[in-house]
Amino acid sequence: MRLIGLGLAAIVFGAAACAQTPSKPTPDQVMSPSWFPSKYGGEDRLGALNNLSAEKTADAAKLITSGKTFSLGMVTGRDTPAYGPREYDVMVLQLSDGSGTPLGANQATGNDDYVDTFVGIGSQIDGLGHMGINHRYYNGVPVADFVTTAGLTQFGTHTLPPIATRGILLDMTKSFSSPVADGTAFNKDEIDAAAARAGVTIEAGDVVIFHTGKMKATEGETTLSPTSPGLGVEGAQYLSDLGVVAIGADTWALEVIPFENEIRPFDVHLTLLAKNGVYILENMATDALAADGEGAFFFSLGVPKLEGTVQAIINPIAIR
């Protein structure tokens, strides 16, 4: 089974459906303009990436002492578990009809490929056009101002600059269990304790990644687990206030599921993307890096330049 289709959504929201949801939104559910304009300016479209700097990159490069590299991207394929209706397919084509005479005296032959995929599958970055509040997105931009069927005219992931900065791995299996139990939330106290154990102070411009052991525990499964450990809303706001540029985990949603408040689905996504302009890194392959030890490393990511995309399949690199 290659996709969960709409079944996952039904499971994830099942608890909320069973609750006595108000017939109309309560006051705290109604979109308030208090979260925009952004602290980076009303015209800003990059969000927390404004906290990157040449100085931060140069300092982060000093963390490289052994030259060990770690791929944080998983392999994306036909059986990669995905949030429905996302799917991936590839077709390899031989040039011409594949059986003709090789080209030239050197008998050149070759293959080409055609990939038909959602880009929000496997290891991915969520851009600021991914999720909003009541049809307004980061900095209060209305959906009608940037979404077209031919691609985003604002917030496209092709506009993101290279991200070369300090990364911090927080190994939450050392705080809880291995793997961390589904439904376990990481908020300020848990984050501070993990950072202290790792000997780091989280700063503006950092990328924070949580290791939960969830990816390894579900290796080989072809459907997404409907529950997961992850970041809580308080923790999301706390890290945003510290000025981090992106937050990731070895889970498909980053945030804790079941949600902390069953009638506020994906509130961590909204807190990070819409309210604070902080990017989300999902399905990070953290096992090898965690085995090497938690703490700081040099983080490098060049987002694919696919014009107008909401998300992107990525393979960040950690270097120590």
N, C-alpha and C positions, 0 to 999 in steps of 0.2 A: 504493500500500500504506500504510494509515494506522496500522498497529500492527506491532510486531515480535512480538507474542504471546509465546509461551514460547521462541521461537527465541533471543532475546537472552540469556535466562538460560542456555541451553545453551551459547552461545558464550562468555559470560563465565566460566562455571564449567568450560569445556572443559579448560583446562589442569590444573585441580585434579583432574578426573576421570581424566586420564591419569597423574597422579602416584600413587605408592604410598601412598595414604592409610591411616593406621593403622586397624585393625579397630575399635578403640575410642579415645576421646579420650585424648590424652597429658595429663599433669598440667597443663601450661600452658594447655590448652584447656578444662579443667573450670572452670565458673564459681566464682570465689572471692569471698567477701564483702568483700575488701579494698577494693573500689571504692565501697562504701557503708557507713555513711550519708554523705550529701553534706556538704561543708564548709559549706554554707548551712543545715544542720540536717536532722535525720531526717524532719521533716514537710514539708520544702520541696517544692514542685511547680513552681517557676518556673526553677530552675537558674541559669545565668549571667545571666539578666535581673535578678537581684538587684544586679548591678553598675551598672545604670542609676541615674541620680540627676538631680534638677532642676539641680544644679550642672553636671553633665556636659552636659546639654542646652543650658544657657545658654552654656557655653564653646564648644560645637560651633556654636551659632548665629553666633558671631563669625567663623566661616569664610566666611559668606555675604558676598561683596563685590560681585560682579557681578550676582547674581540669576539666573544661568544655571541652567536645570533640565534634568535628564537622566532619562528614564524607564528604569528597569532591568528592566522587565517585557517579555517577548516577547508577541506575539499568540498566544493559544491558540485553535486551531480543529480541524476534523476531521482535517486532515493533519499536525497537530503530532506529531512523533516522541515516542513514549511507551514507558515500560517496561511490557510486557504483564502483565496484560490491560487496562491502562488505556486509556480512550478518551473522546472528547468528542463530544457531539452537541447541536444546538440546533434548536428548532422554533418558528417565529413563528406566532402565532395572532391572527387578527382577532377583536375582541370580538364577542360574539353569533355570528352566522354569517358576518360580514364583508360581507354584501351588503344588510343592512337599511337602513332610513331613518336618516340621521344624527340625532344627539341634539340637541334644542332648536333655538332660533332661530339659534344660532351654528353649527349643523350639525357638531357635534363627532364625530369618528371617532378610532379609535386602534388600536394593536396591542399585543399582549402576547407574552411569550416563555416557553418551557419549556426549561430546560437540563438535560440528562442527562449527567453527567460524573463521572469520578474527579477529586478535587481535588489529586491528586499528579501533575499534568500541566502542561507548560509551566513558566513561572517559578513557583517554589513554595518554601514554607518547610516543613521537616520539623519537626514537633513532637516532644516528648519521648516520646510514646507510639508513635512510628514503629518504632524498632528497639531490641531489648533483647538480653540475654545469658541464654541458657537459661531463657527465659520470665520473666525479671526485667528491669524497665526502670529508668529513672532513680530513684535513691535506693533501689534494690532492691525496688521495688513489684512484687508478683507480677501476672502478666497477669490472673488471675482476679479481682483486686481492682478492675479499672477498665475492662476491655473487655467490651462487650455489642454485640450485632448492631444495636442502636438508637443506638450512639454511645459514645464514651468518657465515663466518669463522672469521670475525672481526666485531666489533661494535654490536654484538648480545646483546640484552638488558639483557640477563642473566649475563653479565659481570659487570653490574652496581653495585656499592657498595650501602649500605643503605644510604638514604638521610635523615639525622636528623639535621635540621638547623633552622635558623630564616626564617619564612615566613612573607610576607607583603601583606596585602589585600588593594588594592586601589579601592575604590568605585566610579566608574566613573559616576554612576547615580547622584552623588552629584555635579559633574562637569558639566553635560549636562542635561539629562532628564532620566526618568525611564519608560521604558527601554531606553538606549542610542540609538539614531537613527542609522539605518543601514547606512554604508558608512562613519561614523565618525571615524577619525583616532586619535590615541593617540601617540603623539611624545614627544620630550624632554620637551617642555613648559607645556604640559598637565600633563606629568608624574611628573615633579617637583612641580607643583601646587597641585596635589593630594597628593603627599608625604608630602608636607609642611602642608596641612590641617590635614593629619593623624598623624602628629608629628613624622615622621620617616625620617631617612637619609638612603638611599639605599646603601648597602655595598657589598663587595666581599663575596661570599658564601651564599647570600640570595636567596630565591625563591620569585618571585614577581607574584601575581595573580590579575587579573583585574575582578571586578564585573561590568557587564553591564546590568543585568536584562534580557538578551536575552533568557536564558534558561527558566525562569519562564514565559516569555511572549509567548513562543512557546510550552509550556507544553501541551502534548496530541497530538501534531502534529506527523505524521508518515513519513514526508518527511523533508529534510533539507531545511532551508531557503537559497536561492541562494545569499543573501546579508547579511552583518553583520557589526556591529562596531568592531573595533579592533586595534591592534598595527600597527603602521606605520614603514617604513624602518628606518627612522631616530631614532625613539624610540627604535627599536630593536638594532641598533648599539650602541646607548647611554647606554642601560642597559647592553649590552655585555661588553662595555668598563669599566663599573663599577664592573664587575666581578661576576654578578649573575650567578647561576648555572642552573636555569630553569625559564621559564616564562609561565604562564597559564592564562586561561580565561574561562568564562562560555559560550563559543562559540565553534563551531566545527572546526574552522581553526585558532584561536587566532588572525590572522591578519585581517585587514580591507578589506572588499569586498563590492563594486567593488575595485579592486586593485588601488593603487595610480597612477601607470603607467600601462595602459591597455595592453601594449606589454611586460610587465615584470611580468608574473603571479607568485604568491607565492614567491615574492622577500623577504618577511619577513622570510619565512621558510629557504630560501637559506642563508640569512644573519646570522640567528641564528645557524642552524645546520651545514652547510658546512663551512662557513667562520669563525665562532667563537666557535663552539662546545657547544652551549647553547641548552639545552633540551626544548622541547615544551610539555606543558600539556594542552590537549584539553578537552572540555566538563566538566569542573570542576563545581561541584554543590556548588555554593557560596552563595546561598540565606540565609541560616541560619547563616553562618559566618558573612555576611554583616549586617544582622539584629542585631547581637551582637556588631557590630562596626568595622570600618576599622582600619588599623594599624597592629601592629606586633603580631605574635603568634608563637608557636612551631610547626614546620612542620615535619611530619614523613612519609616516604615512603620506603617500601621494595618492589622492583620490582620483579615480579614473575620470577623464575629461569627456564624459558622455553628456552632451548638452541637454539641459532641461530635466534631468532626473531627480526624483524625490529622494531616492536612496542610492546606495552603491555597494556592490560586492567588493570587499576589501581584503587585503592581506598585510596588516601592519607588521612591522619588524621591531623586536626588542633587542637591544645590544647591551652587553655588559663587559 
